């Protein structure tokens, strides 16, 4: 059983076919639908996910994304780019069978990023947050059905990006003025909304956050089958939560390679920390390959195209090293 490797989501550049070709060429066993934020608003992580919403629209203001009453140019552009990306991926996955990952922003990061008409984040309005999560669930259901129709052999893995989740739970999301922060959202409310959203997909659901203090236990209780995180931000405080997650069957998508241009060590060196963690937790080395998927630490939109290609190939080799020499 080889340890898998895949990407997080974004890539540099704006050419959908080039991105699909790179991803399917690098990750032959676990490709993903790349995001290309360099194309502009609507191709960014937030805009792309707002384009998935059903009966809820948004447009770009100088301050960011704001709720609209009807679909405008920005929502249409977001949908059209997603269509282009899916067309390209479909072209390069003819006859493919195996895992395929698609990403969308989760409801809590979206609620912290989307402004209401008055300019404050949707996060401050519990009713609006519920509507947003419901609209996202509908949109994801349609999106997943579309992906399965286009790539029938794919075992689709849904990744929800929640980089603001910890800030939402701890009351650290800043208001529009920047002078105050929104009140922390109750953990049970956060967990319940995630649980309902995860239920739209009957396959694997992974939550990604490249922020510190990822709430592993809460995500597991909500039903996530995997957690994707920046490995360099882990502290020993998280040991217990990670040990329980692994023993409970949760996959760790370990971001071990920098997401922006940096010297790359040898592939075995990149996963040294993962082996050390296993030893520290007293977990059986033989479980490493089935529990860990190797990824870059975050999206690669800020990397040079050459580095982005090198990192993806490096992740595959690092995963192989983990599978061959787990000790």
Secondary structure by P-SEA (a helix, b strand, c coil): ccbbbbbccccccccaaaaaaaaaaaccccccccccccccccccaaaaaaaaccccccccccccbbbbccccaaaaaaaaaaaaaaaaaaaaacccccbbbbbbbcaaaaaacccccccccccccaaaaaaaaaaaaaaaaaaaaaaaaacccccbbbbbbccaaaaaaaccccccccccccccccaaaaaaaaaaaacccccbbbbbbcccccaaaaaaaacccccccccccccccaaaaaaaaaaabbbbbcccccccccccccccccaaaaaaaaaaaccccccccccbbbbcccccccccaaaaaaaaaaaaaaaaaaaaccc
